Amino acid sequence: MIPNMNPKALASAMKRMGIQQVDLDVEEVIFRMRDADLVFKRPAVSKINMMGQETYQLIGSAERRVRDVTPEITEEDIKTVMAQAHVDQNTASAALKKTKGDIAAAILSLT
């Protein structure tokens, strides 16, 4: 944390300021984002409590894993696009897939 400072002195100073730090034994941490996950294997994780406010500090290397985020397209969605754009089921389904399930964008692309 602070270079060239005795770890015991640092712990004592943190205690006086009301800061408590606990190192956690963590095997994996995953951050889920819209289109990908960041996966940290065996990171160094510390839980820090300062005046009742808990924060977590993570140190490690992340592996990025891309996820398929295609939303489920329901029959009702397809029927809505068919009715509004006056197209057949296959055309409506293809438009919904192309717009990743966005009904309004699918309709606009067909009209």
N, C-alpha and C positions, 0 to 999 in steps of 0.2 A: 504494500500500500504506500508507505512513505519510505523512500530509500534511506539506508544507513541508520534506521531506528531499531532499537532493541525490541523484538516482538513482545516481550513481557511489558515493557514500558508503553508500547502501543496499545496493548490490551487494557492496561490500567487507565490510559487516557480515554479510550473508548468507553470504558465503564463509567468514568466520571462524567462523561457527556451523555450518558443514558443510552449508549449504543451497544446492542448485543448482537454478536455474529455467531452463527452456527453453520458449520460445514455439513452439507448433506451428502449421503452416499447415493448417488444417482446413476442409473445405468443408461438412460436415454431421455432426451427432451425433444419434443416435436412441436414446432410452430406450424399450425395449419393456416395457410393463406388461401385465397380464392382459387388459384390455379396450381399451387405447388405446396410442398411441405419442406421445411428445413429440419433435418434430423441431426441431432448432436449425439454421438455415441460416447459414453463415459466422460461427460463434461465435468468440470469442477463447478459446483453450485454452492453458493452461500446464501443463507437466509439472514437478512439483517433487519433487526427491529430497532427503530429509533423513535422513541416517544410514542409507542403504540402503532406506528406505521410500519408495516412489513413490506420489504422489497426483496427481490431475489437477484443475485448476480450470477451470470453464467459465463464461463470461459471455456472455449473449445472450438473445434472446427465443424462446420456444418456441411452436410451432404444435401444437395437440392434434389428433390424428387418431384417431377411434374405429375400432376393428377389430371384425370379426365373429368372435366367439369360440365359435361353436356347434361343439361337438365332433362328430367323425364318429360316426354311429350305425351299428353293424354289424348284419349279419343275425343274428349270435349274440346280440347285445343284445336285438333284437326277439323272437327265439325264447324267450329267458329270461323276458322280461316276459309273453309269451303264455302260457307254461307256468305261471308262478307266479300270474298274475292271472286265468287262464282266460278270455282275451279273444282276439279275432281279430287278424290282422296289422295292419290299419289302425288299430285302437284302440291297440294296443301302440306302434306307430310314433308316433302323435299324442301319446301320453303321454310318450314319450321326448323328443320335440321340445319339449314344454311344460316338461319338467324339465331341459332342456339336457343330455340324455344321462345323467342320474343314474338308474341302473337301480332302486335301492331306492326312491327317491322316486316313480318312475313306477309301480312295483308298489303302493306304499302308496296312491297317488292313485286306483288302480283297484279297490282292495279295501275 
